[in-house]
Amino acid sequence: CDWSSDVCSSDLDFRLADGGKANDDWRKAQGGFRADGAPNERDRWTLIGNGLGLTAEAREPQITLAPPYSASRREPWTQQGGNLLGRWSHDFSAESEFTVQSYFDYGDLGTGLIDARRFTWDLDLRHRVQLGERHEITWGGGVRYTDERNQSSNELQMGEIAEGHVLHNIFAQDEWRITPESLRLTMGCKADRKSTRLNSSHTVISYAVF
């Protein structure tokens, strides 16, 4: 098992020319890691993670009822998030390999103008198999779920959003070795289906690449 990690932080507080506070200081910390392993000759796994946290101060515009009808105010900014990816591969033989991968991501941003939150989960499956000496078939599918929640302010009107999206997909492709060394043709087909709380849509894509 191989392991690596990295953690760093920073803290800045800017000053004006007269030495006063600029009210735009910020603090940030982030870190990540990666681990790889191969418990036997046929299996391999990878785990990757990252995290972030930030706090800051900023001046945001504010609408007023008296001239000049605008002002500025100090508002704290916060941002946090992280992601995690896991992958496992298994070799059935030298001509056949199966891989499953899952991904998770989360982000949260809060300012004086908008509060936004996003969550994503993704699962991907694929199988590669060699058929004869000239054809390599790869097929699989996956699903992705995304949830978004945004809330705006009087100064920035975007409308409140609370929506979930689900994307399903399946695909298959064939890499054909027309000549052993120099010429290959890749042909494939992919179908996507996206659905929300309100509607759903279907997409089919076919392609050929020399």
Secondary structure, 3 states (H helix, E strand, C coil): CEEEEEEEEEEECCECCCCCECCCCEEEEEEEEEEEECCCCCEEEEEEEEEEEEEEEEEEEEECCCCCCEEEEEEEEEEEEEEEEEEEEEEEECCEEEEEEEEEEEEEEECCCEEEEEEEEEEEEEEEEEECCCEEEEEEEEEEEEEEEEEECCCCCCCCEEEEEEEEEEEEEEEEECCCCCCEEEEEEEEEEEEECCCEEEEEEEEEEC
